[in-house]
Every structure is written in C-alpha cells, then in structure tokens.
Amino acid sequence: MVVTDEYENQGDLRGQMVTDQLMRRGIHNPAILNAFREIPRHLFVSNHQPEDAYSDQPLPIKCGQTISQPYIVALMLSYLDIPRGAHILEIGSGSGYATALMSKMCSHICAIEVYHELIDDSLRVLSTLQISNFEMHHASAWEQLNGGIVYDRIILWASPPRIPEHLFEYLKEGGILVAPEGKSEQYVWICTKKDGKMIKQRKDPVRFVPLVQGSIQEIDRKVGGKHE
C-alpha cells in the first residue's frame, strides 16, 4: 500500500471509528477491525471532509448511490464470515470501499457495478492503494454472470425487492450469501447453502439504496438518456 502523509494523518480518525462505532457495538472479528484500521475511507469519499468520511453515517456518492455507514458495513462482513482463502462475488461495489476492506480478508473478489462512473472512480483509488486481488466488471445482478464459476461468499450492497434466485447458483456448497432485501421495509438476510438448498435467516432492519434493475444495456440507456 502507498503510504502518504494524508494517509498517516487520518490514522487517529480510523482508530476512533473502529473503537467507537465498531467495537462498542459488538464487532470484534480481528480481520474486520484490522481492515477498517488500514483502509483509508476518506479516499473513497473525496467530496467530503475527512471528519465526515469517518462519521457514523452513510454518505452520498455519485450516481445517486451511497457509501454505507461503517457499522453496517462491518456488520454485514461479520455475517459473511469470510474464510482467509475465500473467493467472493461482490454485487454493487459502488465506491469500492468494501472491495478494499474485503481484499484484506480474502483471496480474491469478483466485483460488479452498473455505473461506469463509479467503476472509474473506485479503480483509481484501489490502484492508489495497490490493491490487486480483485476484478471489476460492468454488469447487472439481474443477468446471468460467467457460467460455471461459483464462490465461497456472495454479498450485495443494494436492496432488491427479492434476492435474485439465480445468484444462489453461484454459491458453493456450504457458502454464505448476505444481502439486504425489501422495498419500504428492508432486512439483512444470511443465506447458507446446505445440501443444495438455501437456509435463510432474517437479521437486522436496514436502509440501503435499491438494487438497480434491468439488463446492463437497459441501465446504460437510462444513464445515457439522463445526460442527453
């Protein structure tokens, strides 16, 4: 990782975030805490002041999306229960912050995002941090992904009305999928694949942006139309 004066100067803010927002709320997984201490969140929200970047709240980013509250990100990662050598499918990578966090906890990440602008911004920051154990794809969760590939873990950072059933096909036996689900009422769900079937457990009420619906071509046309 590239170490800069700016990076070092935010160390106290990262440490305070971990202590006050994560540990005091029951997040004690060392891998999660270390990732939050190491990854500079302010780089992923450069349009906000550093103090706001480490505050206990979600923040708006481009394309009408958000970077989630640090505690919620940590909670979702704790539910994901990432093994060290895991291969992860990340849906809705957004700013790339969670991608960076998970890069410290797993072997490889396949991240997908529907907005080109968010991909461009996140790739710049991930490159600056010299994070390389990921691949980024411009794709939609509503379409079939690369055939034949299965993952140890799958996580969604936006809420569909219902979790797309075909995503379970990409989960290995014994794997875990964590996702928010719902419209006006959203809850986090932990879905575990056992004997080819999905065992689902409802957890906390949450508030995520909706998972953008449609094929990537349809989404691109809508985005393009907004700029005409």
MARLO-625156 format. One record per residue: x, y, z of N, C-alpha, C in turn. Coordinates in pm, whole numbers, plus 50000, padded with zeros to 5 digits. Layout:
! residues N
MIKE     nu     nv     nw    cau    cav    caw     cu     cv     cw
MIKE      X      Y      Z      X      Y      Z      X      Y      Z
...
END
This chain:
! residues 228
MIKE     nu     nv     nw    cau    cav    caw     cu     cv     cw
MIKE  50084  49879  50000  50000  50000  50000  50086  50124  50000
MIKE  50046  50224  49921  50115  50351  49919  50085  50426  50049
MIKE  50188  50469  50119  50170  50543  50244  50203  50689  50218
MIKE  50111  50776  50247  50130  50919  50227  50106  50991  50357
MIKE  50146  51119  50362  50120  51200  50481  49971  51207  50509
MIKE  49891  51223  50402  49746  51230  50420  49694  51102  50483
MIKE  49745  50987  50433  49702  50859  50487  49736  50850  50636
MIKE  49859  50886  50672  49901  50878  50812  49821  50973  50900
MIKE  49789  51091  50848  49719  51190  50929  49578  51148  50965
MIKE  49519  51054  50890  49383  51009  50920  49382  50885  51009
MIKE  49499  50841  51054  49505  50721  51137  49424  50731  51265
MIKE  49428  50848  51329  49352  50867  51452  49203  50857  51427
MIKE  49158  50914  51316  49016  50907  51284  48972  50763  51258
MIKE  49057  50686  51189  49024  50546  51164  49019  50468  51295
MIKE  49117  50493  51382  49118  50425  51510  48998  50458  51595
MIKE  48958  50582  51595  48840  50623  51671  48714  50561  51613
MIKE  48705  50556  51481  48591  50491  51416  48580  50345  51459
MIKE  48692  50274  51459  48691  50133  51497  48648  50116  51641
MIKE  48703  50198  51729  48672  50185  51872  48527  50224  51903
MIKE  48486  50341  51856  48356  50396  51895  48239  50336  51818
MIKE  48260  50310  51688  48148  50267  51606  48138  50116  51590
MIKE  48251  50048  51596  48250  49904  51571  48261  49822  51700
MIKE  48372  49839  51772  48395  49756  51889  48288  49776  51996
MIKE  48247  49899  52017  48145  49925  52120  48008  49870  52083
MIKE  47990  49834  51957  47864  49775  51913  47876  49626  51889
MIKE  47985  49568  51932  47995  49423  51929  48070  49363  51812
MIKE  48137  49446  51732  48220  49394  51623  48359  49366  51679
MIKE  48397  49238  51687  48525  49203  51749  48612  49113  51662
MIKE  48566  49082  51541  48647  49000  51450  48775  49074  51417
MIKE  48892  49019  51452  49018  49091  51430  49043  49127  51284
MIKE  49007  49038  51190  49030  49066  51049  48949  49187  51003
MIKE  48825  49198  51050  48741  49312  51014  48797  49440  51075
MIKE  48830  49436  51202  48881  49556  51269  49012  49603  51206
MIKE  49100  49509  51174  49228  49546  51112  49207  49609  50974
MIKE  49112  49554  50898  49084  49610  50766  49032  49753  50777
MIKE  48943  49778  50873  48890  49913  50892  48999  50009  50940
MIKE  49092  49959  51018  49203  50044  51062  49296  50078  50946
MIKE  49312  49985  50854  49412  50001  50748  49360  50080  50628
MIKE  49235  50057  50589  49184  50117  50465  49136  50260  50491
MIKE  49190  50358  50417  49153  50498  50437  49020  50532  50371
MIKE  48914  50534  50449  48779  50554  50396  48764  50689  50326
MIKE  48839  50790  50371  48823  50924  50315  48861  50929  50166
MIKE  48948  50838  50121  48986  50838  49981  48869  50799  49890
MIKE  48773  50726  49945  48659  50679  49867  48543  50778  49866
MIKE  48554  50883  49946  48452  50989  49950  48524  51123  49946
MIKE  48597  51146  49840  48684  51263  49832  48607  51395  49828
MIKE  48476  51388  49802  48394  51510  49802  48345  51547  49941
MIKE  48388  51472  50043  48350  51501  50182  48475  51530  50265
MIKE  48458  51604  50372  48567  51629  50465  48608  51500  50536
MIKE  48737  51485  50571  48780  51362  50638  48700  51330  50764
MIKE  48663  51432  50840  48586  51407  50962  48451  51343  50928
MIKE  48391  51388  50819  48265  51329  50776  48286  51188  50722
MIKE  48399  51167  50655  48426  51035  50597  48428  50926  50703
MIKE  48468  50960  50824  48477  50861  50932  48363  50874  51032
MIKE  48259  50947  50996  48146  50967  51086  48052  50848  51080
MIKE  47965  50840  51178  47873  50727  51196  47747  50749  51111
MIKE  47765  50753  50979  47652  50778  50891  47688  50736  50748
MIKE  47584  50703  50668  47609  50683  50524  47635  50818  50459
MIKE  47702  50817  50345  47733  50941  50273  47698  50924  50126
MIKE  47646  51031  50063  47615  51022  49920  47743  51019  49837
MIKE  47739  50940  49731  47845  50940  49631  47778  50966  49495
MIKE  47848  50947  49388  47793  50978  49256  47682  50880  49216
MIKE  47609  50917  49113  47507  50832  49051  47391  50800  49144
MIKE  47367  50886  49243  47257  50865  49334  47276  50752  49432
MIKE  47400  50706  49449  47431  50595  49537  47489  50646  49669
MIKE  47517  50556  49761  47574  50593  49890  47688  50500  49928
MIKE  47772  50547  50018  47867  50460  50088  47806  50438  50225
MIKE  47789  50313  50262  47712  50279  50382  47784  50320  50510
MIKE  47706  50335  50614  47755  50362  50749  47860  50256  50787
MIKE  47974  50296  50843  48079  50198  50875  48029  50078  50955
MIKE  47946  50101  51056  47898  49989  51138  47820  49889  51055
MIKE  47736  49936  50964  47655  49846  50882  47745  49764  50791
MIKE  47848  49826  50734  47943  49752  50651  48011  49642  50734
MIKE  48056  49679  50853  48123  49582  50940  48028  49470  50982
MIKE  47903  49505  51011  47804  49404  51050  47780  49305  50936
MIKE  47763  49357  50816  47742  49269  50700  47862  49177  50679
MIKE  47982  49231  50695  48102  49149  50678  48113  49044  50787
MIKE  48068  49077  50908  48070  48977  51016  47974  48863  50985
MIKE  47859  48893  50926  47765  48789  50886  47822  48704  50772
MIKE  47904  48766  50688  47961  48694  50574  48062  48588  50620
MIKE  48125  48611  50736  48215  48511  50796  48319  48463  50695
MIKE  48403  48555  50650  48493  48531  50538  48611  48442  50578
MIKE  48628  48325  50514  48750  48246  50536  48867  48314  50465
MIKE  48986  48294  50515  49102  48364  50462  49122  48340  50312
MIKE  49099  48219  50264  49123  48189  50123  49001  48203  50034
MIKE  48899  48274  50081  48772  48280  50010  48779  48355  49878
MIKE  48694  48312  49785  48666  48385  49663  48526  48443  49677
MIKE  48515  48575  49659  48392  48647  49689  48335  48711  49564
MIKE  48203  48702  49548  48130  48778  49447  48065  48897  49518
MIKE  48103  49017  49477  48050  49140  49537  47960  49209  49435
MIKE  47837  49236  49475  47739  49297  49384  47706  49438  49432
MIKE  47730  49536  49345  47710  49675  49381  47829  49731  49455
MIKE  47947  49728  49391  48070  49768  49460  48075  49917  49489
MIKE  47998  49998  49416  47985  50139  49449  48117  50213  49453
MIKE  48148  50271  49568  48271  50349  49585  48396  50262  49581
MIKE  48382  50132  49607  48497  50043  49615  48551  50026  49755
MIKE  48492  50094  49853  48542  50086  49991  48532  49945  50046
MIKE  48416  49882  50030  48401  49745  50081  48490  49648  50005
MIKE  48511  49674  49877  48604  49591  49799  48743  49596  49863
MIKE  48785  49716  49899  48917  49732  49962  48924  49662  50096
MIKE  48818  49676  50176  48816  49608  50306  48828  49457  50288
MIKE  48746  49402  50200  48745  49256  50182  48875  49206  50121
MIKE  48944  49292  50046  49071  49249  49986  49173  49210  50092
MIKE  49158  49264  50213  49249  49232  50323  49209  49104  50396
MIKE  49093  49048  50358  49037  48938  50435  49019  48810  50353
MIKE  49042  48816  50221  49011  48701  50137  49118  48685  50029
MIKE  49098  48583  49944  49193  48557  49837  49165  48641  49714
MIKE  49037  48650  49675  49003  48719  49550  48859  48766  49553
MIKE  48832  48879  49488  48698  48936  49479  48663  48958  49332
MIKE  48545  48912  49294  48486  48949  49166  48378  49052  49196
MIKE  48403  49177  49163  48311  49286  49194  48236  49328  49069
MIKE  48104  49351  49083  48028  49402  48970  47959  49532  49010
MIKE  47948  49622  48914  47886  49754  48935  47822  49797  48804
MIKE  47706  49864  48812  47632  49901  48691  47671  50039  48639
MIKE  47735  50121  48721  47765  50258  48679  47913  50273  48643
MIKE  47939  50309  48516  48076  50328  48470  48149  50432  48555
MIKE  48081  50540  48593  48147  50648  48666  48198  50600  48801
MIKE  48119  50516  48868  48164  50461  48996  48280  50365  48977
MIKE  48277  50286  48870  48387  50195  48842  48516  50272  48820
MIKE  48509  50377  48740  48630  50456  48712  48688  50516  48840
MIKE  48601  50572  48924  48649  50634  49049  48708  50531  49143
MIKE  48638  50418  49159  48687  50318  49254  48818  50255  49207
MIKE  48831  50234  49076  48955  50176  49025  49075  50267  49050
MIKE  49053  50398  49040  49163  50492  49068  49210  50480  49213
MIKE  49116  50471  49306  49154  50463  49447  49217  50328  49478
MIKE  49157  50221  49429  49212  50087  49453  49352  50074  49396
MIKE  49377  50138  49282  49511  50137  49224  49608  50215  49312
MIKE  49564  50330  49363  49648  50410  49452  49690  50329  49575
MIKE  49597  50247  49625  49624  50166  49744  49696  50036  49709
MIKE  49725  50016  49582  49796  49897  49534  49724  49768  49571
MIKE  49593  49772  49560  49511  49653  49583  49491  49584  49448
MIKE  49523  49457  49441  49521  49388  49312  49445  49256  49312
MIKE  49402  49205  49426  49336  49074  49430  49186  49085  49406
MIKE  49150  49157  49299  49011  49173  49262  49002  49190  49111
MIKE  48881  49172  49059  48850  49208  48922  48718  49285  48926
MIKE  48705  49384  48842  48586  49470  48840  48516  49454  48706
MIKE  48384  49433  48711  48305  49413  48590  48187  49509  48584
MIKE  48163  49562  48465  48045  49642  48440  47933  49545  48406
MIKE  47847  49516  48504  47747  49411  48487  47629  49435  48580
MIKE  47519  49365  48552  47398  49374  48632  47373  49242  48703
MIKE  47329  49250  48828  47299  49130  48906  47178  49056  48853
MIKE  47099  49121  48768  46977  49058  48717  47004  48970  48597
MIKE  47126  48971  48547  47162  48888  48432  47253  48774  48477
MIKE  47256  48670  48398  47348  48560  48425  47492  48609  48414
MIKE  47575  48568  48508  47716  48603  48506  47795  48492  48436
MIKE  47927  48499  48447  48011  48399  48380  47972  48258  48423
MIKE  47936  48176  48328  47890  48042  48360  47997  47955  48422
MIKE  47953  47870  48514  48042  47771  48571  48125  47815  48690
MIKE  48125  47944  48720  48205  47995  48832  48119  47999  48958
MIKE  48171  47944  49067  48100  47950  49195  48192  48013  49299
MIKE  48132  48069  49402  48205  48148  49501  48179  48097  49642
MIKE  48276  48121  49728  48261  48085  49869  48162  48177  49940
MIKE  48162  48304  49898  48077  48404  49961  48023  48499  49854
MIKE  47901  48548  49876  47839  48649  49790  47780  48757  49880
MIKE  47801  48884  49844  47743  48992  49923  47685  49097  49829
MIKE  47569  49152  49868  47503  49259  49794  47504  49384  49880
MIKE  47533  49498  49816  47536  49627  49887  47420  49717  49844
MIKE  47318  49660  49783  47196  49733  49748  47081  49634  49764
MIKE  46961  49686  49783  46849  49601  49821  46756  49572  49704
MIKE  46743  49446  49663  46642  49408  49565  46508  49384  49636
MIKE  46396  49390  49563  46268  49352  49624  46273  49209  49678
MIKE  46334  49122  49600  46367  48987  49643  46504  48951  49587
MIKE  46581  48878  49663  46714  48838  49616  46700  48754  49490
MIKE  46764  48793  49379  46752  48715  49255  46793  48569  49276
MIKE  46702  48478  49241  46723  48336  49268  46848  48283  49199
MIKE  46879  48334  49080  46992  48277  49005  47126  48303  49075
MIKE  47130  48400  49169  47256  48425  49240  47296  48307  49326
MIKE  47198  48230  49373  47230  48114  49456  47305  48007  49377
MIKE  47290  48011  49243  47362  47914  49160  47512  47937  49165
MIKE  47553  48060  49198  47695  48094  49201  47759  48070  49338
MIKE  47682  48010  49429  47732  47988  49564  47773  47842  49581
MIKE  47892  47821  49634  47940  47686  49661  47859  47621  49773
MIKE  47860  47490  49775  47802  47417  49887  47871  47461  50016
MIKE  47790  47494  50116  47844  47545  50243  47872  47694  50240
MIKE  47851  47758  50124  47878  47901  50111  47770  47988  50173
MIKE  47800  48116  50187  47709  48211  50251  47686  48331  50159
MIKE  47560  48369  50145  47523  48492  50077  47460  48586  50179
MIKE  47504  48710  50182  47449  48811  50272  47396  48926  50187
MIKE  47272  48966  50215  47212  49071  50132  47098  49138  50208
MIKE  47078  49268  50183  46952  49331  50224  46844  49290  50124
MIKE  46720  49291  50169  46609  49258  50081  46487  49338  50123
MIKE  46412  49388  50024  46288  49458  50052  46285  49597  49992
MIKE  46166  49656  49992  46148  49792  49943  46131  49888  50060
MIKE  46006  49911  50103  45983  50005  50214  46037  49950  50345
MIKE  46030  49819  50363  46090  49752  50479  46202  49662  50430
MIKE  46322  49684  50480  46437  49604  50440  46498  49534  50561
MIKE  46543  49413  50538  46614  49338  50641  46737  49273  50576
MIKE  46840  49254  50657  46955  49175  50612  46920  49027  50626
MIKE  46956  48952  50523  46936  48807  50525  47070  48737  50512
MIKE  47087  48631  50592  47200  48540  50579  47148  48413  50515
MIKE  47200  48379  50398  47155  48262  50323  47271  48164  50312
MIKE  47254  48045  50367  47359  47943  50367  47316  47825  50280
MIKE  47405  47781  50193  47375  47669  50104  47413  47537  50171
MIKE  47313  47453  50192  47337  47324  50257  47261  47215  50182
MIKE  47334  47113  50138  47275  47003  50061  47197  47056  49940
MIKE  47253  47161  49878  47193  47216  49758  47074  47306  49783
MIKE  47034  47325  49907  46920  47410  49941  46967  47532  50019
MIKE  46887  47639  50015  46922  47762  50084  46850  47771  50218
MIKE  46927  47786  50322  46873  47810  50457  46884  47959  50484
MIKE  46770  48025  50506  46766  48170  50517  46734  48214  50659
MIKE  46810  48314  50704  46791  48369  50838  46777  48520  50829
MIKE  46665  48573  50877  46643  48718  50875  46712  48781  50995
MIKE  46781  48893  50968  46854  48962  51074  46801  49104  51092
MIKE  46887  49204  51084  46856  49340  51126  46777  49419  51021
MIKE  46691  49512  51067  46632  49608  50974  46740  49706  50928
MIKE  46740  49739  50798  46843  49827  50741  46778  49920  50640
MIKE  46859  50010  50587  46814  50100  50480  46926  50113  50378
MIKE  46909  50044  50264  47004  50051  50153  46935  50112  50032
MIKE  47015  50164  49939  46959  50207  49811  46907  50084  49738
MIKE  46808  50101  49650  46756  49986  49574  46862  49931  49479
MIKE  46858  49801  49461  46943  49738  49360  46888  49775  49222
MIKE  46969  49842  49141  46925  49890  49011  46880  49771  48927
MIKE  46759  49780  48872  46703  49668  48798  46722  49684  48648
MIKE  46724  49571  48579  46735  49570  48435  46866  49511  48387
MIKE  46874  49487  48256  46998  49441  48196  47097  49557  48193
MIKE  47223  49526  48172  47323  49633  48170  47299  49725  48051
MIKE  47246  49671  47941  47215  49756  47826  47101  49853  47859
MIKE  46999  49804  47928  46888  49890  47968  46934  49998  48065
MIKE  47017  49961  48159  47068  50057  48257  47155  50162  48190
MIKE  47239  50118  48098  47325  50212  48025  47242  50312  47945
MIKE  47134  50263  47883  47048  50354  47806  46983  50458  47896
MIKE  46939  50416  48015  46877  50511  48108  46979  50615  48155
MIKE  47099  50570  48187  47204  50662  48231  47239  50757  48118
MIKE  47254  50706  47996  47286  50789  47882  47178  50891  47853
MIKE  47052  50848  47871  46941  50938  47846  46937  51055  47940
MIKE  46985  51036  48063  46987  51144  48162  47086  51252  48125
MIKE  47184  51218  48038  47287  51314  48002  47267  51373  47862
MIKE  47157  51335  47799  47132  51388  47665  47076  51529  47670
END
